[in-house]
């Protein structure tokens, strides 16, 4: 069981946090230009950049050695809003990409890391505003890359088949549904483990910079170097990364475009772990914001929605759509409509796709990757007559 690290000063709940759904007006594709004196539509820069020839990315080495990013003496940092409710070990992993699991566990176990002056466990959760004492850190000696076995060659081929985008620093995979991102109970194969076969000549292994659920398919961003990992995790922390998801839900959400703002807290039982809707101030509660937009409907019985998470909480989209009465089709954890029958021909699998990711490239420019519909969702789109090339109104949703 993880322990909660208490914080004494609680800020009052803001007006935005009290609103659960607030409609926004999406512009049509024919009115996507800027208004006189107004701001250009969201993603307009990226759309123009995709139409223009992309300049080659610079390959210059960083001016400082990567190891300088690690503290060489004791330092104190403050937990940010995006790091609220993050486990201590995940916090260290995100702040200092490249630290080994064993090194993280060692500094926590020895009490070298303190939170508000107190010893903690690696599974304890942090709160925004807390002070974290971080000891000097160092990277473990990397493993050397050796000849690949036949099994490793097959794993490398599988990764190459999933690849949407790749350069010297970054890799974007189209993760298939059913493949876990990281190891866990009962998981024998996962992306993090598969990346072992991509160690370079210096022994550096590509690193995860974010995660998506096991049954969610689509864009998964990987850093191939410590330099890239540091910049990309910083982009996620500062909310410079923009993610778009597609989902299929029952019924027709009203309004057709809206903002969902709630608090989410983890609820654990012997058999399962889910995220529940919580109140401000509840133990473990984190603020979560999602924008949604209806793209197309199939006789008002099923609706294709586009989702844009502003925050990145566990199961955020799945819990939010269930909260407004339109859980995602095939969701074994959050689908809560009694006596609802899956239409014939549709597979009872999670209909959620990490469709697109847009994030600044560590060396300049923008990474803009899009994943296709997975096979089970493409089958549903075909049966329901949904057109995957339609304009996606979520592009004009706000960023906060």
N, C-alpha and C positions, 0 to 999 in steps of 0.2 A: 504493500500500500504506500502511495506517495504522501508526503506530508505537505501541508500548506504553509508557506512562509507569510506571516501576517504583516500587514502594513497599517500603521496607525492613522495616517492622514488620508481620508477618503475625499475626493473632490465631488461636489454636487453634480448630479446628472444634468447634462446639457439638454437644450430644447430638441436638437437633432436626434439625440439618443432616445428621446421619449416617443419619437414618431416611428411607427412600424412600417408604414407604406406611404410614399409620397410620389404622386405621378410626375413624370417629366415628359416633355414634348419632344418627340423624335422628328427630325426633319426628313422629308421625302428625298429620294435620290436626285430629284430634279431641282431641289431647293437647298442643295448642300453648300452653296457658296456663302461667303461671309456677308452679313448685313452691313449697310453703311455705318461706319463708326463702331461696329461690333467685332467680336472675336471670331476667328475662323472656326468651323466645326471641328469636333474632336476627331483625331486620326487623319485629318485632311493632309497634314504634312507627310504622314507615312504613305498615304495613297499616292500623293504626287511623287514621292521618292521611289515608290515601286514602279511608276510609269517611266521615270527617268532612268538612264543608264546608271548603274551603281559604280562608284569609283572603287578601285581596289583598296582593301584595308591595309593600313600601314603595318609593317611587321617589326617596328623598332622595339628594342628591349626596354623594359621599364628603367627609369633613371636610377632607382634605388633597388638594392637586392630585395627579393621577396621576404627573406628572413627578417628584414627591418620592420615588417608589419607586426611581428610578434614582440610582446613586451620583454625587454631584457632586464627590467627591474620591476619592482612592485608598482602596480598602478590601480587606480580606482575608477570604475565606470558606472554610469547610471542606466538602469533598465528603461528602455523606451516603451512607448505605447504599443508598438508592434511586437515587442518582446514580452508583453504582459501574459502571464500564465504559461510561459515557456519553461520546460524543464531545464535544470541547471546544466546537464550535459549537452542538451541541444543548443543552449545559449552559447556555450563555449565553442561548440562545433560551428555554429553560424558566424560567430565573431572572428574566429581564427581558423579558417579552412586549412586543412592539412594536418591538424592535430590528430594523433591516433586515438582510438577508443581507450587503449590501455593508459595512455598518458593523461587523458582527461579524468579517468577514474582514479588515477594515482594522486593527482593534486587535490581532488575532492576528498578522497579517503584520508589523506594525511592532514586535512584541515588547513591546507595552504590557501584555499579559496574560502572567503568569508562573505556572508550577505548580511548587511547591517551589523557587522562585527561578530556574527555568530557562525558556528560551523553548520554545514548543511549536508544533505545527501544528494547524490547525483540525480535522483528522481524527484526531488523537491521542486516546486514551481515558484517562479519569480513574479513579482508585481511591479508595475510601472512605478518609477521613482525610487526604487530601492538602490542601495549602494553596494556594488560588488567589488571586493578586493581580489585582484588577479595577480598571482605570483609570476615570476619570470617563467617563460615558456620556451620550449625548444622542440623542433621537429625531430621525430625518431629517424634513425637511419633507414632510408627507403629500401624496399626490396628491389633486387635487380631483375631486369626483364630477361627471361631465358627463352629457349626455343619453345614454340607452342605445340602442345600435344594435339592429337586428332580431335579430341573433345573441345579443346580450347579454340581450335580453328573453326569448328562448327559454331561455337558461341560468338566468335568474332564475325562470322558470316551473318549470323542472326542479327547482331547489332547493326551491321552495315545495311541490312535489308530494312531495318526500322528507321534509318537515318533520313531526316528531312533536310537538315542543314549541317555543314561541318566546315571548320577552318582550323587554323593552328591553335586557337584558344577555346573555341566553343563547339559544342555538339548539341543538336536538337533531335530527339528521338520521337517517333510516333509510337508511344508505348501501347501495346495491345491490351485489351480488357482481359483481366484474369492474371496478369503478370504483376507481382508485387514490386514496389520500388525498393524496399528494404526488407531485411530478414525479420523473422518473428516466429511465434509459436506455430508449428505446422507448415511453415513456408520452407520449401526445399530449393527454390530457384527465385532469384530476384535480380533487379537491374544492377544494384550496387555490387553484388557478387559477380555478375557478368562483366562488369567494367574492369575486373582484375586482368583480363586478357589484353587490355589496351595500355598497359604500363609502357612508358617510353624508355629510351636508352638510359635515362637518369633514374629510372624506377618510379617516376611519378604516375599515379593512377588518376584517371578522370574522377571528378567529385560531383556529387549531387548538390544542387544549390536550392532546390525546392522539391516538393513531393506532390503526387496526386494519388487518389485512392486506388486500391488494387483493381477494382472493377471498372474504373474510369479509364477510357482510352484517350490518346491524343498527345499533345505537345509536352515533352519533358525536357527541361534545360539542364545541360551538363557542362561543367567547366573542365577543360582539359589540362589546365595549369593552375598553380596556386595564385598566380597573378590574376587570372580571369576569375577564379573563385572568389577572391576578395572583392573585386569590383562588382560582380553579379550579385553576391549576397548583400552588398551595400545598396544596390539598386532595388532589391526586394524590400530591404529594411526602410528605405526612403520612399517606397511606393512609386518608384519610377517605372516599374514593370507593369504592363497592362495585359490582362488576361481576359479572353472571351470563351465562354462555354456554350454548347448547344445541348438542349434537353428536350425530351418529349414528356408531356404531362397530361393528365386527364382534365377535361373541362376547359373553360376559357377564363383565364385570369382577368380580373377587373380591378382597377383600370388596366388597359392594355400595356401601359408602360408605368413602372413604379419603382420605388425605393423601399427596400426592406431593412429596417434598423432594429436590432434586438441585442440582448446579451445572451451568450451561449456558455454553458458549463458542462463539463464532462460528468457523465453518470455511469458508474461502473457496477456491474453485477458479476456473479460467478460465470455466467455464460456469455456476456456481451458487454460492449462499451458503446454508448451513444452520446450525442450532444443534445442536451435539453435546453429549451428556452428558459432563461433565468432572469432575475431582476438585478438592477444595479446594486452592487454591494454584496451580492451573494458570493459565498466562497468559491473561488475558481472561475468566476464569471468574467468573460471578455466581451467587449463590444464588437459587433460584427455588422457590416453594411454590404448589401448586395443590390445592384440595379438589375431589373429584368425588363424584357420587351417581347411582346408577341410578334413572331415573324409570319406565321401562317397557321391556319386551322384546318382541321379535317372534320367538317360538319359539326363544329362546336363540341365534338366528343373527345377529340384529342388535339393538343396544341403543341406546336414547335415553338419553344421559347429560347431566347438568347439571354445569357446571364453574364454579368460583369461584376466579379467580387472586388470590392475596394480593400477589404481586409482579407487575411488568409487563414481563417480558423479551420480547425479540423471539421470535416463534413459540413462546412458552412452552407454550400448551395443546397445540399440534400435536406438539411434541417430547415432552412429558410423556405424552400418551396413547400415542404410539408406543413410548415407553420401557416402559410396563407391558403391552405386547403387544396394545393395542387402538387402533391408529391410526385417525384420522378418515376416514370414507368419502370418496373423491374427492380425497384430499390428494396432489398430485403430488410433493411433496418428502419426506414422511415415511411414506407408506403402504408398509410393508415386509413384508407377508405374501405369500409366494410361492404362485403358482397359485391365488390367491383370485379368484373370479369375482363380478362385480357382479350381484345378482339382477335379473331382467328387469323393465323398467319404471322402474328407478332411473337417474337421470342421473349420469354420471361427473363430478360437480362437487363442490367442497368443501362438505361438510355441516356447516358451523359458523356459528352465528348469535350475534352480540352481543345477547343477548336483552333485558337490562335494565341500567340504570345508575341508581344512587342516590347523590346527592352534595349536600352543603350548598349552598344558593343564596347567592351573594355578598352579598345584602341580607337574608338571614334566611329561614328555612323550608328545605324540602328539594325538590330536583328528583328526580322518580321517573318515569323514562321506560321504556317497553316497546316493543320492535319485534316485528312479526308475522313468522311464518315466511316466508322468500322462496319464490318459486314452485317452485323445484326441490325444496326441502325439504318444502313442503306436499304436493307430489305423492308424495314418499316416505312421508310420514306417512299419507296416504290409502291408499296401496297396502299398507302394513304394518299398518293398523288401529290406529295410535297416536293417543291422545286428547290433543291439545295443551292441554286444560283441566285435566289432572291436577295434583294437588298436587306442587309441586317441593320435594323434601326438602333441597336445597342451601341453602335459606333459613336452616336451623338450623346450618349449618357455622360453625366458629369464625372469628374475624377475623384470626388470625395463624398 
